[in-house]
Amino acid sequence: MAEKKVYEKTLGVMPDVISGFCPGCMHGTVHKLVGEVVQELGMLDKLVRVEGVGCCGLGQQFVSHDVIIAAHGRACAVATGVKRCSPESLVYTYQGDGDLASIGLDETVSAANRGENFTVIFINNGIYGMTGGQMAPTTLIGMKATTAPFGRKVEEHGYPMHVCELLSQLKTPQFLVRTAVDTPQNVIKTRKYIKQAFQNQIDGKGFSLVEVVTSCPTNWGYTAKEALTFLREKMFEEFPLGVYRDKDKEEA
Ligand SMILES: Cc1ncc(C[n+]2csc(CCOP(=O)(O)OP(=O)(O)O)c2C)c(N)n1
């Protein structure tokens, strides 16, 4: 039977290597969207990625633009330095929930509050992925983690943290959105949001954050298909998708 090509990587955006991510992981989709959008904006040669530690920190193997790996949680602080020293660069951080909302929460809130002019891509998979499934600030109530083997309990661990809602209490951020890439429609929406977040930076509007609620089949203990069901039934219930702040619309 003749081979039929069903997928091709966008030239110049991603290197021609086999993805090292687990089956059902959504990092690859988000990497592709970032690259394609910035290519469309004609800024690929100016793009600098500051990545957090974790599976998010594997990106340097799978993207074709410049990458700085920040110490765990410090991506927003490093991105602040890069963007302030090199304002012509298009800078984004790429961070997991452990990185952005736990060890790096101060850096995230402070950068958002200062209105730093860069873009944040926040991958919320409800767990510490790379290190083997420890509880993250975004782990759901009752969800098992290696550090919460009987499931997250409110009385011991508090409620899941909602980053878009938290940051929307600040006056400064320009754009805060929570989205997903589980269906073609959501991929199209996420593409639009990522493009807006980068366009905001090009226009000097300040801090934009795109939270992508994703699955981690390996550490959730599900198959890729089961993880999709969990994502839609449980994760989206706790983390409603939508625009939490768009200053352009507020001012219009
Ligand atoms: C200062 C410091 N503390 C702890 C670690 C160990 N560590 C590496 S990755 C990681 C968790 C990352 O989880 P998350 O940010 O959710 O990213 P994911 O792997 O899910 O993409 C931890 C705790 C480290 N590298 N540095």
The ligand as a Tripos MOL2 file, in Angstrom:
@<TRIPOS>MOLECULE
LIG
   26    27     1     0     0
SMALL
NO_CHARGES

@<TRIPOS>ATOM
      1 C1         15.1110   24.7170   42.3140 C.3       1 LIG1
      2 C2         14.5900   23.3940   41.7870 C.ar      1 LIG1
      3 N1         13.7170   22.6900   42.5300 N.ar      1 LIG1
      4 C3         13.2320   21.5310   42.0580 C.ar      1 LIG1
      5 C4         13.6220   21.0490   40.8360 C.ar      1 LIG1
      6 C5         13.0910   19.7190   40.3410 C.3       1 LIG1
      7 N2         12.0820   19.8400   39.3150 N.ar      1 LIG1
      8 C6         12.3860   19.7040   38.0010 C.ar      1 LIG1
      9 S1         11.0400   19.7750   37.0240 S.2       1 LIG1
     10 C7         10.0120   19.9740   38.3440 C.ar      1 LIG1
     11 C8          8.5210   20.0370   38.1940 C.3       1 LIG1
     12 C9          8.0520   20.7030   36.9720 C.3       1 LIG1
     13 O1          6.6610   20.6560   36.9400 O.3       1 LIG1
     14 P1          5.8330   21.6380   36.0180 P.3       1 LIG1
     15 O2          6.3360   23.0300   36.1560 O.co2     1 LIG1
     16 O3          4.3950   21.4360   36.2910 O.co2     1 LIG1
     17 O4          6.2480   21.2130   34.5420 O.3       1 LIG1
     18 P2          5.9010   19.9630   33.6150 P.3       1 LIG1
     19 O5          6.9840   18.9570   33.8410 O.co2     1 LIG1
     20 O6          4.5370   19.4540   34.0040 O.co2     1 LIG1
     21 O7          5.9420   20.5540   32.2390 O.co2     1 LIG1
     22 C10        10.7420   19.9880   39.5370 C.ar      1 LIG1
     23 C11        10.1290   20.1110   40.8840 C.3       1 LIG1
     24 C12        14.5440   21.8070   40.0830 C.ar      1 LIG1
     25 N3         14.9520   21.4350   38.8560 N.pl3     1 LIG1
     26 N4         15.0060   22.9770   40.5790 N.ar      1 LIG1
@<TRIPOS>BOND
     1     1     2 1
     2     2     3 ar
     3     2    26 ar
     4     3     4 ar
     5     4     5 ar
     6     5     6 1
     7     5    24 ar
     8     6     7 1
     9     7     8 ar
    10     7    22 ar
    11     8     9 ar
    12     9    10 ar
    13    10    11 1
    14    10    22 ar
    15    11    12 1
    16    12    13 1
    17    13    14 1
    18    14    15 2
    19    14    16 1
    20    14    17 1
    21    17    18 1
    22    18    19 2
    23    18    20 1
    24    18    21 1
    25    22    23 1
    26    24    25 1
    27    24    26 ar
@<TRIPOS>SUBSTRUCTURE
     1 LIG1         1 GROUP 0 **** ****
